[in-house]
Amino acid sequence: MRLSTVLLACLMPVAAVASPETYTMDPTHTTPNFSVAHFGMSTVYGQFEYATGKVTLDRAAKTGSLEVKIPTGTISTGDSKRPGSSARTRDDHLRSADFFNVAEFPDMVFKSSKLNFAGDKPESVEGTLTLLGVTKPVKLAFTHFNCGPNPFTKKDMCGADLAGSIKRSDFGMKFGLPAIGDDIKLMIAVEAYKD
């Protein structure tokens, strides 16, 4: 019995015994960005200052998971202060109940349900985005992905750029439609270190 167990273990492919690797996102280098049409005249670009989360990768089995938490109160479109003015800024307005309602919903969260690979690298991730208490399916594409040692610390890390789009009205964010666009382009730059 013992000999057959040893033989079976020797015959199993190496990939079958490989375990998933987990990575913790570096909030300093994990930045969600977005863009939206403004009056059909121009595009407003913005970002959230940081995000936190976890990544799990099993490159042998070509599976994995991703969870990103974004603090909505950190939104910035470059209009947070006006010298000599006490008027509400655009960033203040975006934090209000008209848009992100950060007092009631301080975070939005993306949770993956499926990681799709093309060859040895992730190609896209499917999951759900929860924003303003509403959860909807979202698919993000990997426009860049790479893993290796940090050139300075030598710690194992992975980096990626993700892109996708949502309709803000799907989440109940309808203020200013249609003058302020409904289609929001999302870009998330991620760096994560192996646990």
N, C-alpha and C positions, 0 to 999 in steps of 0.2 A: 504494500500500500504506500509506504513511504517513498519507494523508488519511483513508482508511477507518478506520484505528485511532483517529484523533482523533475522527471522527464517532461511532464506537462508544462511546468513552469519554464523550462528551457525552450520549449517549442513555441511558447506564446510570443507574438511580435512585441518588440520593444515599445511601440506606440500604445499598445493596450495597457501597459503598466505605467505610462507617463501620467503625471498628475497635472491638473490645471494650475496655472500660475496666477497669483493675484497681485494687482498693482493699485497703489493709492495715488489719486490725482494730486499734483502739486498745484495748490490754488494760485500761486504766484504766476504760473505759466499755463493756466487753464482759463481761457477767456471766451465767453460766449459773445458773439457779435450779431447784429441784425441790420436790415435796411428796409425802408418802406417809402412808397411814393408819396409825395407831398403836393397836393393841389394839381397833380398831373404836370407839374412844372419841373420838379427836381426830386432828388432822393435824399432822405434823411438817414444818416448812418448813426448807429449807437452801439453801446456795449454794456455788459455787466462787468463789474470790476474783477470778479473772480467766481469760480465754481469749485465745488468739492465733489468727491465721488470715488467709486471703485470700478476697476476693470478686472475681469477674469478671462484668461485666454488659455485654451487648450489647442495649441497649434497642430498637434498630431491628429486629434479628433476633429479639428476644424469647427470648434464650437467656442462659445464664450458668452459673456454678458457685460453689460455696461449700465451704470447708474450715475446720473449727474444731478446734483442739487444746485440751483442757481438762486441766490438771494436777490429778489426783485428790487429791494430798496437801493441796491448799488447801481441802478441804471444811470447811464450818462450818455447824453447826446452832444456834449460840448456847450450846453447852455444851463449851467448850474448857478452862475453868479453874474450879475450885471452891475458894474461899478456905479455907485450913486443911485441905484434904483431899489425900491422895495417891492416892485411888481413881481408876481409869481413867474418863475422861470418855466421853460418847457420841461425840464427835468422834474421840477416840483409837480407840474401838471400830470406828467406820466406816472408819478407815484400815487396820485389821487385815485378816488373811486371811479373816475371817468375811464381810467386805463388799468393799471396794474393793481390798484387797491392794496398797497403794500401793508397797510395797517391790519387788514383782515387776512391777507394771503402773502406772507413774507417770503415764500419760496415757490419756485416752480421746479418740477422734477421730471426728468426723462428716465424711464426704466425700459431696458431692452427686453424683448421676448425672443429674438432670434438674431444671431450674428451670421451673416452670409460671407463666405470666402470665395475668392477667385484665385485658384492656385494656392500659394502659401500665405496670402495676405487677405485680411478682411476687406470686403468690397462695399458692404452696406450693413446697416443695423436697423432692425424693425423693433418698434416698441410703442410706448404710450407717453404722451406729454400731459402732465397735470398742471393746469394754469387756471387761476381764479376758481378753483374747486371743481373744474371740469376736466375730465380725462378723455383724450382722443388719440387714435392711432397716428403715428408719425414714422416716416422712414427717412433716415439720414444716410448719405453716401460718403464713403471715405475718399477724399481727394488726395490724401497723402497718408502713409503709414510707415513707420520704421521703428525698429527696436535695436538696442545696443547699449554699451556702457556710456555713461556721462563722461565727456572728454576731460572733465576736471576732477570729479569725485570718484569716477570709475564704477559708480553704482549702476546696476542694471535698470534700464528705463525703456519706455515706449512713448512715442509721440504720434499724434494723428491730427489731421484736419478733417472735420465733418461738415457737410452742407446739406440743406434741405429747405423746405418751405411749409408754412401753415397759413390758414386763413384765421385771422384774429377773431372774426365774428363767430367761428365755430366754438370759441371759448367764452362767448358772451361779451367780448370787448368790441362794442359797436359805436363808441363815441366818434363823431366826425366823419363817418362813412357817408358818401364815397370819396369826399374830398381828400381825406387822409386814407391811404390805401388799405385794402383788406388783406392783400397778399404780403406776407412777411417772409423775407429771405433770412435764413438762419445759417450762421457759420460758427463752429465751435473749435477752437484750437485747444488740444489736450496734451499735457505731458504728465506721465505717471511713473512712479518708482515701484520696483518690485518689493513686495513685503518680505 
